């Protein structure tokens, strides 16, 4: 097969006008099911990484000095590590719940689209 032809067809399909509003509705439902989990994962991951970095700064005495600063840094760093560690399992659970919530509607709409063509 000619890969250039396949590539050109895939790009043309992407820019072609969408005739069916059912496809648009299906994409919106899919986004609605997945978006809360993604937003949470990014937000919680960034915050956890910042907490971990702050703990490292205290532990290496970039911020503060003395033994107390180091102990506080280790504790804060561990909290950040735990946050980073549990981020993915929480994301997977939220994604699963979102998919369960919208599964019936998405399957029905997908069935209508596939039978209608």
SULSULBEL-V512847 format. One record per pair of residues at least 24 apart in sequence whose ideal C-beta (glycine too) atoms are under 10 Angstrom apart, sorted by sequence separation. I is the first residue (numbers start at 1). J is the second residue. D is the distance in Angstrom with one decimal. If there is no record, write none. Layout:
{{I & J & D} {I & J & D}}
This chain:
{{52 & 76 & 8.0} {53 & 77 & 8.5} {55 & 79 & 7.1} {56 & 80 & 8.3} {51 & 76 & 6.2} {52 & 77 & 5.6} {54 & 79 & 9.7} {55 & 80 & 5.4} {51 & 77 & 8.0} {52 & 78 & 8.7} {54 & 80 & 7.4} {55 & 81 & 8.3} {51 & 78 & 9.8} {52 & 79 & 8.1} {53 & 80 & 7.3} {51 & 79 & 5.9} {52 & 80 & 2.8} {51 & 80 & 3.7} {52 & 81 & 5.8} {50 & 80 & 7.6} {51 & 81 & 8.9} {52 & 82 & 9.4} {48 & 79 & 8.3} {49 & 80 & 6.9} {51 & 82 & 9.5} {52 & 83 & 7.5} {48 & 80 & 5.3} {49 & 81 & 9.9} {51 & 83 & 6.2} {52 & 84 & 6.3} {47 & 80 & 8.7} {48 & 81 & 8.0} {50 & 83 & 9.6} {51 & 84 & 8.8} {48 & 82 & 8.0} {49 & 83 & 8.3} {48 & 83 & 3.1} {49 & 84 & 6.4} {47 & 83 & 7.1} {48 & 84 & 4.6} {47 & 84 & 9.8} {48 & 85 & 8.5} {45 & 83 & 8.1} {48 & 86 & 8.5} {49 & 87 & 9.4} {44 & 83 & 6.8} {45 & 84 & 6.8} {48 & 87 & 6.2} {44 & 84 & 9.0} {47 & 87 & 9.6} {46 & 87 & 9.8} {44 & 86 & 8.7} {45 & 87 & 4.9} {44 & 87 & 5.4} {45 & 88 & 8.7} {43 & 87 & 9.8} {42 & 87 & 9.3} {45 & 90 & 10.0} {41 & 87 & 6.0} {44 & 90 & 7.1} {45 & 91 & 8.6} {40 & 87 & 8.7} {41 & 88 & 7.5} {44 & 91 & 8.3} {41 & 90 & 7.5} {42 & 91 & 9.3} {40 & 90 & 7.2} {41 & 91 & 4.0} {40 & 91 & 6.9} {41 & 92 & 9.2} {37 & 90 & 8.6} {38 & 91 & 7.8} {41 & 94 & 7.8} {37 & 91 & 5.4} {40 & 94 & 5.9} {41 & 95 & 8.6} {37 & 92 & 8.1} {39 & 94 & 9.6} {40 & 95 & 9.6} {37 & 93 & 8.4} {38 & 94 & 9.0} {37 & 94 & 3.9} {38 & 95 & 8.2} {36 & 94 & 6.4} {37 & 95 & 4.1} {36 & 95 & 8.8} {37 & 96 & 8.6} {34 & 94 & 9.4} {37 & 97 & 8.1} {38 & 98 & 9.6} {34 & 95 & 6.4} {36 & 97 & 9.0} {37 & 98 & 5.7} {33 & 95 & 8.0} {36 & 98 & 6.0} {37 & 99 & 9.1} {35 & 98 & 8.0} {33 & 97 & 9.2} {34 & 98 & 6.2} {33 & 98 & 4.3} {34 & 99 & 7.7} {36 & 101 & 9.8} {32 & 98 & 7.8} {33 & 99 & 5.4} {33 & 100 & 8.8} {30 & 98 & 9.9} {33 & 101 & 6.7} {34 & 102 & 9.2} {30 & 99 & 9.3} {32 & 101 & 8.8} {33 & 102 & 4.2} {32 & 102 & 6.3} {33 & 103 & 8.0} {31 & 102 & 9.9} {30 & 102 & 7.9} {33 & 105 & 9.1} {29 & 102 & 5.4} {32 & 105 & 9.4} {33 & 106 & 7.0} {29 & 103 & 9.8} {32 & 106 & 9.4} {29 & 105 & 5.8} {30 & 106 & 6.5} {29 & 106 & 5.1} {26 & 105 & 9.1} {30 & 109 & 9.7} {25 & 105 & 9.1} {26 & 106 & 6.6} {29 & 109 & 6.7} {30 & 110 & 9.6} {25 & 106 & 9.7} {29 & 110 & 9.4} {26 & 108 & 10.0} {26 & 109 & 5.0} {25 & 109 & 6.2} {26 & 110 & 6.2} {23 & 109 & 9.0} {26 & 112 & 9.2} {22 & 109 & 6.0} {23 & 110 & 9.7} {25 & 112 & 9.9} {26 & 113 & 6.6} {22 & 110 & 9.0} {25 & 113 & 9.3} {22 & 112 & 6.2} {23 & 113 & 6.4} {22 & 113 & 5.1} {20 & 112 & 9.7} {20 & 113 & 6.8} {22 & 116 & 7.6} {20 & 116 & 7.9} {20 & 117 & 8.9}}
